[in-house]
Amino acid sequence: MSSVSAMYTLGAVLLSLSSAIEAQDTVRIRADGAPAWGPKVGLIEELAIGQVDGPKEYAFGRIFHAAPARDGSFYLYDANDRQIRRYDARGRFTGLIGRSGGGPGEYQHVGGMVVNANDVLVVFDPGSRRVSHFGPDGKLRREVTLTRSSFDAFTIDSAGRMYFVVTAGGRMAEGPGVQQQYLRLSPDGKVLDSIAFPRLTAGTLPSRGFALSTSDGMRMSFIDENHVAPYLAGGLVAAASGSYRLVVNDGSRRVLIIERKTPAVRLSSEERAQWLEFADTMKLRGAGPYGIPQEKPFLRHVRSDHSGRIWAEVYTAAEKRTNLPPTRPNGGKQILFWRERTTYDVFSSKGQYLGRVTLPEETVLLAIQGNRLYTRGRGPDDEERLAVYRLAVPDRP
């Protein structure tokens, strides 16, 4: 199937909830122009919390989720002690939300959390198949029990609809032949519809690979893969790693295809040698073999924000880090010295290229609230910390 045919097939998949593909409007945008935000997007650090020694509410083990509210306050979930904490807009601790457990207002694990339009914290616990609603005072408002198993993924769009990742037929499985989809629920927990994940891979890159967990995020071995995320204005955004093409279903009759011409990034000889060494190690462990290409894919991940902007995480040239400790936070040996900074190309809801956002070293984007980015990173003493950055960009677009 050609890439053009694949895109139109995707349009049919994403919009099958309402009508057939021939009744849809497909808009193709070439986003090759200069960035509307300028050639370099600055990041202004507004606050950072996290310390090695001190009160436990500021000594983080592993910040897994962040959920910002409209007033600048935010919630953090620390996966090490399985606790949600609330902080005000200045980063001051203001209280605990629920606790670890299986009873009302408790959670075994947090698969996602979002502050909705009513300033209510909505928490998804995949272990209990339950969605809990907590008010700003920290008290449990209500709970919704799910009838379907779900993966560790959850979000809420601008209309308050909840998205869960499930498999067709309710099976908890991954791999070839298993069709994943988003199950979409109303704010009160009623099933509205489901949206199947499209299959877009082009076959020009290795199809099998391995992942490494780093302080810059998960790093895959440059494979041909699909990326799908809810479009928070309503719908889906999807892409394949091997081409710079984003497909957006905004929940209406329109399918928006955004393409941007950009050269592929080559792996340096030292970076590729490092990845080949990893591949050989994995093969010795009984997995593989895995191929490492000469050039990187284009797209690592896709996401969106409630402003309708599309954030495409891109592959970039790696840097050799000389300041990394010999061991990782989990006590393991440091293995990845050639690393890419987490980098996003950002597009407007109409497909206009806004600009490129590059995060500091060892930083992962957790949540977006307007022009504020909530991130997990490392402090000067290698401590886990939450930092909030403001995009230094024009108010428009």
C-alpha positions as CSV (number, residue, x, y, z in Angstrom):
1,M,0.0,0.0,0.0
2,S,1.4,3.4,-0.9
3,S,1.8,6.1,1.8
4,V,-1.0,8.1,0.3
5,S,-3.4,5.1,0.3
6,A,-2.4,4.4,3.8
7,M,-3.4,7.8,4.9
8,Y,-6.8,7.7,3.3
9,T,-7.3,4.2,4.9
10,L,-6.5,5.7,8.2
11,G,-9.0,8.4,7.7
12,A,-11.7,5.7,7.2
13,V,-10.6,3.9,10.4
14,L,-10.6,7.1,12.6
15,L,-13.9,8.4,11.3
16,S,-15.8,5.1,11.0
17,L,-17.8,6.1,14.1
18,S,-19.8,8.6,12.1
19,S,-19.8,7.9,8.3
20,A,-17.9,6.3,5.5
21,I,-14.6,7.6,4.1
22,E,-16.1,9.0,0.9
23,A,-18.2,11.4,3.0
24,Q,-15.2,12.7,4.9
25,D,-13.2,15.9,4.3
26,T,-9.4,15.2,4.1
27,V,-7.2,18.3,4.3
28,R,-3.5,18.0,3.6
29,I,-1.2,20.7,5.0
30,R,2.5,21.2,4.0
31,A,4.0,22.7,7.1
32,D,7.4,23.5,5.6
33,G,7.4,27.2,6.4
34,A,9.4,29.1,9.1
35,P,8.3,28.5,12.7
36,A,5.7,31.0,13.9
37,W,7.3,31.0,17.3
38,G,10.7,31.9,15.9
39,P,13.9,29.9,15.3
40,K,14.5,29.2,18.9
41,V,11.9,28.6,21.6
42,G,13.1,29.6,25.0
43,L,12.1,27.9,28.3
44,I,11.7,30.0,31.4
45,E,11.9,27.9,34.7
46,E,9.1,29.1,37.0
47,L,9.6,26.7,39.8
48,A,11.3,23.5,40.7
49,I,10.8,21.2,43.7
50,G,12.7,18.1,44.9
51,Q,15.6,17.5,47.3
52,V,17.7,14.7,48.5
53,D,17.3,15.5,52.2
54,G,14.3,17.2,53.8
55,P,10.6,16.6,54.3
56,K,9.4,13.5,52.5
57,E,6.8,15.5,50.5
58,Y,9.8,17.0,48.6
59,A,12.0,13.9,48.4
60,F,10.7,12.1,45.3
61,G,11.4,8.5,44.4
62,R,9.8,8.4,40.9
63,I,7.4,11.1,39.7
64,F,5.1,9.2,37.4
65,H,2.3,11.6,36.7
66,A,1.6,15.3,37.0
67,A,-1.8,16.9,36.7
68,P,-1.9,20.8,36.6
69,A,-5.0,22.8,37.5
70,R,-6.1,26.1,36.0
71,D,-5.0,28.1,39.1
72,G,-1.4,26.9,38.8
73,S,-1.6,24.3,41.5
74,F,-0.8,20.8,40.6
75,Y,-0.9,17.1,41.7
76,L,2.0,14.7,41.6
77,Y,2.0,10.9,41.8
78,D,5.1,9.3,43.2
79,A,5.2,5.7,42.1
80,N,7.7,4.6,44.8
81,D,5.4,5.3,47.7
82,R,2.1,5.1,45.6
83,Q,0.9,8.5,46.8
84,I,-0.7,11.5,45.2
85,R,0.4,14.9,46.6
86,R,-1.0,18.3,46.0
87,Y,1.0,21.5,45.7
88,D,0.0,25.1,45.2
89,A,1.1,27.4,42.4
90,R,4.4,28.2,44.2
91,G,5.2,24.5,44.7
92,R,4.3,24.4,48.4
93,F,2.9,21.1,49.6
94,T,-0.8,21.4,50.6
95,G,-1.9,17.8,51.3
96,L,-2.3,14.2,50.3
97,I,-4.9,12.8,48.0
98,G,-6.2,9.3,48.9
99,R,-3.7,6.6,49.7
100,S,-2.5,3.2,48.6
101,G,-5.0,0.4,48.9
102,G,-8.2,-1.1,47.4
103,G,-10.9,0.7,49.3
104,P,-12.9,3.8,48.5
105,G,-10.6,6.7,47.7
106,E,-7.6,4.4,47.5
107,Y,-5.6,3.2,44.6
108,Q,-3.2,0.3,43.9
109,H,-1.5,2.3,41.1
110,V,-2.2,5.4,39.1
111,G,-2.4,4.8,35.4
112,G,-3.2,8.4,34.7
113,M,-4.7,11.5,36.3
114,V,-6.2,14.8,35.0
115,V,-7.8,17.9,36.5
116,N,-11.1,18.3,34.6
117,A,-12.9,21.6,33.7
118,N,-14.6,21.5,37.2
119,D,-11.3,21.5,39.0
120,V,-11.8,17.9,40.0
121,L,-8.9,15.5,40.0
122,V,-9.8,12.4,38.1
123,V,-7.6,9.4,38.9
124,F,-7.5,6.1,37.0
125,D,-6.5,2.9,38.9
126,P,-6.0,0.1,36.4
127,G,-5.6,-2.5,39.2
128,S,-9.0,-1.8,40.6
129,R,-10.6,-0.9,37.2
130,R,-11.8,2.3,38.9
131,V,-11.9,6.0,38.2
132,S,-12.0,8.2,41.3
133,H,-13.0,11.9,41.5
134,F,-11.4,14.0,44.2
135,G,-12.4,17.6,44.9
136,P,-9.9,20.4,45.5
137,D,-10.3,19.7,49.2
138,G,-8.9,16.2,48.7
139,K,-12.2,14.5,49.5
140,L,-13.6,11.7,47.4
141,R,-16.5,12.9,45.3
142,R,-17.5,9.7,43.4
143,E,-16.1,6.6,41.8
144,V,-16.8,4.9,38.5
145,T,-16.1,1.1,38.1
146,L,-15.1,-0.1,34.7
147,T,-16.3,-3.4,33.1
148,R,-13.3,-3.6,30.7
149,S,-9.7,-4.2,31.5
150,S,-7.4,-1.4,30.4
151,F,-3.8,-0.8,29.9
152,D,-1.8,1.7,31.9
153,A,-3.0,4.7,29.9
154,F,-5.7,7.3,30.6
155,T,-6.6,10.8,29.7
156,I,-9.6,13.2,29.4
157,D,-10.4,15.4,26.4
158,S,-11.7,19.0,26.4
159,A,-15.3,17.7,26.5
160,G,-14.6,15.6,29.6
161,R,-14.7,12.3,27.8
162,M,-12.4,9.6,29.2
163,Y,-10.0,7.6,27.0
164,F,-8.7,4.1,28.0
165,V,-6.5,1.8,25.9
166,V,-8.0,-1.7,25.5
167,T,-7.8,-4.6,23.1
168,A,-10.5,-5.7,20.8
169,G,-12.6,-8.3,22.7
170,G,-11.2,-7.2,26.0
171,R,-8.0,-9.3,25.9
172,M,-5.0,-7.9,27.7
173,A,-2.3,-8.7,25.1
174,E,0.2,-7.0,22.8
175,G,2.0,-8.0,19.6
176,P,1.2,-8.8,16.0
177,G,-2.4,-9.5,15.3
178,V,-3.7,-7.9,18.5
179,Q,-5.8,-4.8,17.7
180,Q,-5.6,-2.1,20.3
181,Q,-8.2,0.7,20.5
182,Y,-9.3,3.6,22.6
183,L,-12.5,3.1,24.6
184,R,-14.2,6.4,25.1
185,L,-16.5,7.0,28.0
186,S,-18.7,9.9,29.0
187,P,-17.8,12.0,32.1
188,D,-20.2,9.8,34.1
189,G,-18.7,6.6,32.9
190,K,-21.0,5.5,30.1
191,V,-19.4,3.9,27.1
192,L,-19.7,6.1,24.1
193,D,-17.7,4.4,21.4
194,S,-14.3,2.9,20.5
195,I,-11.6,4.0,18.0
196,A,-9.3,1.4,16.6
197,F,-5.6,2.1,16.5
198,P,-4.5,2.4,12.8
199,R,-1.6,0.4,11.4
200,L,0.7,2.8,9.5
201,T,4.2,1.3,9.5
202,A,5.9,1.5,6.1
203,G,8.4,-1.4,6.5
204,T,11.6,0.7,5.7
205,L,13.1,0.3,9.2
206,P,13.6,-2.8,11.5
207,S,10.3,-4.1,12.8
208,R,11.7,-5.6,16.0
209,G,13.6,-3.8,18.6
210,F,14.3,-3.2,22.3
211,A,13.8,-0.3,24.7
212,L,16.1,1.3,27.2
213,S,14.8,3.3,30.1
214,T,16.9,6.5,30.6
215,S,16.4,9.8,32.6
216,D,15.6,11.4,29.2
217,G,12.7,8.9,28.7
218,M,12.3,5.6,27.0
219,R,14.6,5.1,24.0
220,M,13.7,2.5,21.3
221,S,16.3,1.0,18.9
222,F,15.1,3.0,15.9
223,I,12.3,0.8,14.6
224,D,9.3,1.0,12.3
225,E,6.3,1.6,14.7
226,N,3.0,3.3,15.0
227,H,2.3,6.2,17.4
228,V,-1.3,6.9,18.5
229,A,-2.6,9.4,21.1
230,P,-5.9,11.0,21.9
231,Y,-6.4,14.4,20.3
232,L,-7.5,16.3,23.3
233,A,-9.8,18.6,21.3
234,G,-11.6,15.3,20.5
235,G,-10.5,12.3,18.4
236,L,-7.1,10.9,17.6
237,V,-3.6,11.9,16.4
238,A,-1.5,9.2,14.7
239,A,1.8,8.8,12.9
240,A,4.4,6.2,11.8
241,S,8.0,6.6,13.0
242,G,9.5,6.3,9.5
243,S,7.9,9.3,7.9
244,Y,7.2,12.9,8.9
245,R,3.4,12.8,8.6
246,L,0.8,13.4,11.3
247,V,-2.8,12.4,10.9
248,V,-5.4,14.2,13.0
249,N,-9.1,13.4,13.5
250,D,-10.6,16.3,15.4
251,G,-13.8,14.5,16.1
252,S,-15.7,16.1,13.2
253,R,-15.9,15.2,9.5
254,R,-12.4,16.3,8.9
255,V,-9.1,14.4,8.7
256,L,-6.1,16.7,8.8
257,I,-2.8,15.4,7.4
258,I,0.2,17.4,8.3
259,E,3.5,16.8,6.5
260,R,6.8,18.6,7.0
261,K,9.9,18.2,4.9
262,T,13.0,17.5,7.0
263,P,16.1,15.4,6.5
264,A,16.6,12.2,8.4
265,V,19.2,12.3,11.2
266,R,22.2,9.9,10.8
267,L,23.6,8.0,13.7
268,S,27.2,9.0,14.4
269,S,29.6,6.1,14.3
270,E,30.1,6.1,18.0
271,E,26.4,6.3,18.8
272,R,25.6,3.5,16.3
273,A,28.5,1.4,17.8
274,Q,26.9,1.8,21.2
275,W,23.5,0.6,20.0
276,L,25.1,-2.3,18.2
277,E,26.7,-3.3,21.4
278,F,23.3,-3.2,23.1
279,A,21.8,-5.3,20.3
280,D,24.6,-8.0,20.7
281,T,24.0,-8.1,24.5
282,M,20.3,-8.6,23.9
283,K,21.0,-11.4,21.4
284,L,23.2,-13.1,24.0
285,R,20.3,-13.0,26.4
286,G,18.2,-15.0,24.0
287,A,16.4,-12.2,22.3
288,G,16.9,-10.6,18.9
289,P,18.7,-10.4,16.5
290,Y,18.1,-6.7,16.2
291,G,19.1,-4.4,13.4
292,I,20.4,-0.8,13.9
293,P,19.9,1.4,10.9
294,Q,22.3,4.1,9.6
295,E,19.6,6.8,9.8
296,K,17.1,7.5,12.6
297,P,13.3,7.5,12.1
298,F,11.6,10.9,12.2
299,L,9.0,10.6,15.0
300,R,9.4,9.0,18.4
301,H,6.0,9.9,19.9
302,V,2.9,12.1,19.4
303,R,0.7,13.9,21.9
304,S,-1.6,16.9,22.0
305,D,-2.8,19.5,24.5
306,H,-6.2,21.0,25.4
307,S,-5.4,24.0,23.2
308,G,-5.6,21.8,20.1
309,R,-1.9,21.8,19.4
310,I,-0.1,18.7,18.2
311,W,3.3,17.8,19.8
312,A,5.4,15.5,17.7
313,E,8.5,14.2,19.6
314,V,11.3,14.0,17.0
315,Y,14.6,12.1,16.7
316,T,17.6,14.5,16.8
317,A,21.4,14.3,16.8
318,A,22.7,12.7,20.0
319,E,25.2,14.3,22.4
320,K,27.9,12.4,24.3
321,R,27.2,13.0,28.0
322,T,30.3,13.3,30.2
323,N,28.5,14.3,33.4
324,L,26.6,11.1,34.0
325,P,27.1,9.1,37.2
326,P,28.6,5.6,36.8
327,T,25.4,4.1,38.2
328,R,21.7,4.8,37.6
329,P,19.2,5.6,40.3
330,N,18.1,2.0,40.4
331,G,21.7,0.9,41.2
332,G,22.4,-0.5,37.7
333,K,25.4,0.3,35.6
334,Q,25.2,3.4,33.4
335,I,25.0,2.2,29.8
336,L,23.8,4.9,27.5
337,F,26.3,7.8,27.1
338,W,25.1,9.0,23.6
339,R,21.7,10.6,24.3
340,E,19.2,12.8,22.6
341,R,17.4,15.6,24.5
342,T,13.7,15.3,24.5
343,T,12.6,17.5,21.6
344,Y,9.1,18.3,20.2
345,D,7.9,20.0,17.0
346,V,4.7,21.8,17.8
347,F,1.8,22.5,15.3
348,S,-1.4,24.5,15.6
349,S,-4.8,22.9,15.3
350,K,-4.8,24.1,11.7
351,G,-1.5,22.4,10.9
352,Q,0.8,25.5,11.1
353,Y,4.3,24.8,12.3
354,L,4.8,26.7,15.5
355,G,8.3,25.8,16.5
356,R,10.7,23.3,18.1
357,V,10.8,22.9,21.9
358,T,14.0,21.2,23.3
359,L,13.9,20.2,27.0
360,P,17.0,20.3,29.2
361,E,19.2,17.2,29.6
362,E,17.6,14.3,31.5
363,T,14.1,15.8,31.3
364,V,10.8,14.2,30.4
365,L,7.6,16.1,29.6
366,L,4.7,15.0,32.0
367,A,1.9,17.5,31.3
368,I,1.1,20.6,29.4
369,Q,-1.2,23.4,30.7
370,G,-1.4,26.3,28.2
371,N,2.2,27.5,27.7
372,R,3.5,25.8,30.9
373,L,5.3,22.5,30.7
374,Y,5.4,20.2,33.8
375,T,8.5,18.0,33.6
376,R,10.5,15.4,35.5
377,G,14.2,15.9,35.6
378,R,17.4,15.7,37.7
379,G,18.8,18.3,40.1
380,P,22.4,19.2,40.8
381,D,22.7,16.4,43.3
382,D,21.1,13.9,40.9
383,E,17.8,14.2,42.9
384,E,14.5,13.6,41.2
385,R,12.7,16.9,40.8
386,L,9.5,18.4,39.2
387,A,10.2,21.6,37.2
388,V,7.7,23.9,35.6
389,Y,8.8,25.8,32.5
390,R,7.0,28.5,30.6
391,L,7.3,28.7,26.8
392,A,8.8,32.1,25.8
393,V,6.6,32.5,22.8
394,P,4.3,35.1,21.3
395,D,0.7,35.0,22.6
396,R,-0.4,34.4,19.1
397,P,-0.8,31.9,17.5
